Amino acid sequence: MENRLNVATLDHPHCITSRRLEDFSASEAAAELELELAAVSSLEEGLAILGEGEVDLLAVPAALIHGRQIDVLSAGCQVVGARTPHRLARVLVSEDKVWYQPKGGIILCAERIIRRQLRRSRRGLRVLSPTAFAGIHSMDDLPEDSLGVARWMEDLRRRGEIDGFVTSREVYDSIRSSARRHVLGVDPAEREGDRYLPVPYADLIVLIARTGYPRTLVDRLSEVEGETVWWVHDNLIGGLSAALLDRVALLVRHRQVGALMRQAEENFDLAMESTFHDPEGDMVFSDVHVEIRIELISDNGWHTLSAERVVALANVESATVSLSHDWDKMIESVGSDLPAHPREGPATSAWIDLEK
């Protein structure tokens, strides 16, 4: 049928693809599009039935294809679209917010970059991975899957052995915790508030099709902002190893000029305000812009390397390439030891140890 799509879906506890597409199918945006969803248990299974023509598209969490683009291309397939992320932020499951945690309080988090953001925000907390905590206390019951780990941490919290843990909103809803959740958000409520950039590929769903598949129906399911988010991720951090990827936080989103202007006014950001005005004070840009923020944090949370760009949507590709080059140079600079210099002083170690 002309308005019918057969889509295979691959779920992950942090990104439940099938639920997202079911919600879309029931919305007004899909009024003339009929979706038939079929669950698969692995990327290999999804690519196999896609290659055989049993389905039109394969929808998967973008994080699951990082480093596996060759597998997708070898199967005669390619990424043709993406759905816009909605739940970027992680949540702290605890009775208290970060700043009200007791000194020496124990917070567990499986994601390294979030642990570093927490250490940066609040000194004095013991922020550990579930694996490290289990090893310290000689526990051998740590589950292997994300949902099982979250239930394990929730049980520890209920028994008072830890003060809280960090997970995604999807997992929090799935385990039905009785504790409060506190969003570790991108936009702090106050100017000097803590900012938590999301983990790479957070809540991003990509659509994979056979090479040469017509885009007519794909465009009905894909979203422009989602495609932007995917393109920037793929070209900015797509080549990172899994070890380095876990140390990086990345935010990519569409922004309206009005929202950017309000944020600039609230933060007294004169540079941002002047960007969108001509010398006579009239606004000169009204199209959609793309905000890109990337950061790398030292293991103890004391040092942060960050870069930000706000560019017109039409210029996002060239801006991403430029940012990639700048970021590589910045990484090389902060990750190198400085030799002794007669005027600059004695030798010093790297500002951020890239091995940790």
C-alpha positions in Angstrom: 0.0 0.0 0.0 1.1 3.6 -0.7 0.7 4.8 2.8 1.9 1.6 4.6 5.2 1.0 6.2 6.4 -2.3 7.8 9.0 -1.3 10.5 11.2 -3.6 12.5 12.0 -2.1 15.9 14.9 -2.9 18.3 14.4 -1.7 21.8 16.9 -0.8 24.6 16.0 -0.1 28.2 17.2 3.5 27.8 15.4 4.0 24.4 12.3 2.0 23.8 11.9 2.4 20.1 8.7 0.4 19.7 6.9 2.6 22.3 8.0 5.8 20.6 6.7 4.6 17.2 3.5 3.4 18.7 2.9 6.8 20.1 3.7 8.4 16.8 1.3 6.0 15.0 -1.5 7.1 17.3 -0.9 10.8 16.8 -2.4 13.1 14.3 0.9 13.4 12.5 0.5 9.8 11.3 -3.2 10.1 10.4 -2.6 9.0 6.8 0.3 6.6 7.5 -0.2 3.0 8.5 2.6 1.5 10.5 3.1 -2.2 11.1 5.7 -2.8 13.8 7.6 -6.0 14.4 10.1 -6.4 17.2 13.6 -7.9 16.7 16.1 -9.0 19.3 19.3 -7.8 17.8 20.8 -5.6 15.1 21.9 -8.6 13.1 18.4 -10.0 13.0 17.0 -6.6 12.0 19.5 -6.2 9.2 18.8 -9.7 8.0 15.0 -9.3 7.6 15.5 -5.9 6.2 17.9 -7.2 3.5 15.4 -10.0 2.7 12.6 -7.4 2.1 10.4 -8.6 4.9 10.2 -5.1 6.3 10.7 -1.6 4.8 12.6 0.0 7.6 14.6 -0.9 10.7 14.3 1.5 13.7 17.1 1.3 16.3 18.6 3.4 19.1 21.4 5.3 17.5 23.8 4.3 20.3 23.6 0.6 19.2 25.1 1.3 15.7 28.0 3.4 17.0 31.1 1.7 15.6 29.0 -0.7 13.5 28.4 1.4 10.4 30.4 -1.1 8.4 28.0 -3.9 9.4 25.1 -1.8 8.2 26.8 -1.0 4.9 27.9 -4.6 4.4 24.2 -5.6 4.7 23.4 -3.3 1.8 21.7 -0.8 4.0 22.1 2.7 5.2 20.7 5.2 7.7 18.0 7.2 5.9 16.3 9.2 8.7 16.0 9.7 12.4 13.4 10.6 15.1 14.0 13.7 17.3 15.2 12.9 20.9 12.8 14.0 23.6 14.1 12.6 26.9 17.8 13.7 26.7 18.4 14.1 30.5 19.3 11.5 33.0 17.5 11.5 36.4 18.8 11.2 39.9 16.6 8.7 41.8 16.9 9.8 45.4 14.9 11.6 48.1 17.1 14.6 47.8 18.6 16.7 45.0 22.3 16.7 44.3 23.1 19.7 46.5 21.1 18.3 49.5 22.9 14.9 49.5 24.9 14.2 52.8 28.6 14.7 52.7 30.1 11.4 51.7 26.8 10.2 50.3 27.0 7.4 47.8 25.5 7.9 44.3 25.8 5.1 41.7 25.8 5.7 38.0 26.8 3.4 35.1 27.8 6.2 32.7 31.3 7.6 33.2 30.6 11.1 31.8 27.6 11.6 34.2 29.7 10.5 37.1 32.2 13.2 36.2 29.5 15.8 35.9 28.2 14.9 39.3 31.7 15.2 40.8 32.1 18.6 39.1 28.8 19.8 40.5 29.2 18.6 44.1 32.5 17.8 45.7 32.4 15.4 48.6 30.0 12.8 47.1 31.2 9.3 46.5 30.1 8.8 42.9 30.7 5.2 41.8 29.9 2.8 39.0 27.7 -0.2 40.0 30.6 -2.4 39.1 33.0 -0.6 41.4 30.5 -0.6 44.3 29.8 -4.3 43.8 33.6 -5.0 43.8 34.2 -3.0 47.0 31.5 -4.8 48.9 32.3 -8.3 47.3 28.8 -8.6 45.7 28.4 -11.1 43.0 24.8 -10.5 42.2 25.2 -7.5 39.8 23.0 -8.1 36.7 24.4 -7.6 33.2 21.5 -5.7 31.6 20.7 -2.0 32.2 17.2 -2.7 33.5 18.5 -5.4 35.9 21.2 -3.1 37.2 18.6 -0.3 37.8 16.5 -2.7 39.9 19.6 -3.8 41.8 20.5 -0.2 42.6 16.9 0.6 43.6 17.0 -2.3 46.1 20.3 -0.9 47.5 18.6 2.5 47.9 15.6 1.1 49.6 17.9 -0.7 52.1 19.8 2.5 52.8 23.1 1.2 51.4 23.3 4.0 48.9 21.8 7.5 48.8 20.7 7.4 45.2 21.5 6.4 41.6 21.3 7.8 38.1 19.4 6.3 35.2 17.3 7.3 32.2 13.7 8.4 32.5 12.7 5.3 30.5 14.3 2.9 33.0 13.0 4.9 35.9 9.4 4.5 34.6 10.0 0.8 33.9 11.3 -0.1 37.5 8.4 1.9 39.1 10.6 3.3 41.8 8.9 4.9 44.8 11.6 7.5 45.2 11.6 11.0 43.8 13.4 11.7 40.6 15.5 14.8 40.0 16.2 15.8 36.4 19.9 16.4 35.6 18.9 18.9 33.0 20.7 20.7 30.2 19.2 24.1 31.0 19.6 25.0 34.7 16.8 26.9 36.3 19.2 29.6 37.6 22.1 31.3 35.8 24.8 29.7 37.9 23.0 26.4 38.2 24.6 23.1 37.3 24.4 21.9 33.6 24.4 18.3 32.6 25.0 17.7 28.9 23.5 14.4 27.7 25.4 11.3 26.9 26.0 10.8 23.2 23.0 9.5 21.2 20.7 10.0 24.1 17.1 9.0 23.1 18.0 9.2 19.4 16.4 6.7 17.1 17.7 6.1 13.5 15.9 4.6 10.6 17.7 2.1 8.4 16.6 1.1 4.9 18.0 -0.9 2.0 20.3 1.1 -0.2 18.2 2.8 -2.9 14.9 2.6 -0.9 12.6 5.5 -2.0 12.5 8.3 0.6 8.8 9.3 -0.1 7.5 7.3 2.9 10.6 7.6 4.9 10.1 11.4 5.0 6.7 10.8 6.6 8.4 9.0 9.6 11.7 10.8 9.8 12.1 14.3 11.4 14.3 17.1 10.2 15.7 17.8 13.7 16.3 14.1 14.3 18.3 14.0 11.0 20.3 17.0 12.1 21.1 15.4 15.5 22.2 12.2 13.8 24.3 13.9 11.2 26.2 15.9 13.8 26.8 12.9 16.1 27.9 10.7 13.2 30.4 13.3 11.9 31.6 14.7 15.2 32.0 11.6 17.3 31.2 8.7 15.0 34.8 7.6 14.9 35.5 7.6 18.6 36.4 4.4 20.4 33.9 3.1 23.0 36.3 4.1 25.8 36.6 7.7 24.7 33.0 8.0 23.8 32.1 7.3 27.4 34.0 10.4 28.5 32.2 12.8 26.2 28.9 14.6 26.6 27.2 16.0 23.5 24.1 18.1 23.0 22.6 18.8 19.5 19.2 20.5 19.1 17.3 22.9 17.0 16.7 26.3 18.5 14.4 29.2 17.5 16.0 32.6 17.4 13.4 33.9 19.9 14.4 31.2 22.5 18.1 31.9 22.0 17.5 35.7 22.5 15.6 35.1 25.7 18.3 32.8 27.0 21.0 35.4 26.1 19.1 38.1 27.9 18.6 36.0 31.0 22.4 35.2 31.1 23.5 38.7 30.1 25.2 37.2 27.1 25.9 40.3 25.0 27.9 38.4 22.4 24.9 36.1 21.7 22.5 39.0 21.6 24.6 41.0 19.1 24.8 38.0 16.8 21.1 38.3 15.8 20.9 42.1 15.5 22.2 44.6 12.9 23.8 47.9 13.9 20.4 49.5 14.1 19.1 46.9 16.6 16.9 45.0 14.1 16.9 41.2 14.2 18.6 39.9 11.0 18.1 36.2 11.3 14.8 34.4 11.8 15.5 30.9 10.5 16.1 27.8 12.7 19.5 27.5 14.3 21.4 24.5 15.6 23.0 24.4 19.0 26.0 22.1 19.4 27.7 21.7 22.8 30.4 19.1 23.5 32.5 18.6 26.6 35.1 16.3 28.1 35.7 16.3 31.9 38.6 15.1 34.0 38.1 12.0 36.2 37.9 14.1 39.4 35.5 16.6 37.8 37.9 19.6 38.4 38.7 20.3 34.7 36.3 20.7 31.8 37.1 21.1 28.1 34.1 22.4 26.2 33.2 23.9 22.8 29.9 25.4 21.7 28.4 26.5 18.4 25.2 28.1 17.4 24.8 28.1 13.6 22.0 28.5 11.0 20.6 25.1 10.0 21.8 25.8 6.4 25.4 26.0 7.7 25.4 23.0 10.1 27.5 20.7 7.9 30.4 23.1 7.4 30.2 24.2 11.1 30.4 20.6 12.3 33.5 19.9 10.2 35.1 23.0 11.5 34.2 22.2 15.1 35.6 18.7 14.7 39.0 20.1 13.6 39.0 22.6 16.5 38.0 19.8 19.0 40.8 17.5 17.9 43.3 20.3 18.4 41.9 21.1 21.8 42.1 17.5 22.9 45.7 17.2 21.7 46.6 20.4 23.6 45.0 19.6 27.0 46.1 15.9 26.8 49.8 16.6 26.4 52.5 17.1 29.1 54.2 20.5 29.0 58.0 20.4 29.1 60.0 22.8 31.3 60.6 26.2 29.8 63.0 28.9 31.0 60.3 31.6 30.9 57.0 29.5 31.2 58.2 27.5 34.2 58.8 23.9 35.2 57.3 20.9 33.4 53.7 20.1 34.1 51.5 17.1 33.5 48.6 17.2 31.1 45.6 19.3 32.1 43.3 16.4 31.5 44.6 12.8 31.6 43.0 11.2 28.6 44.0 7.7 29.9 41.6 7.9 32.8 
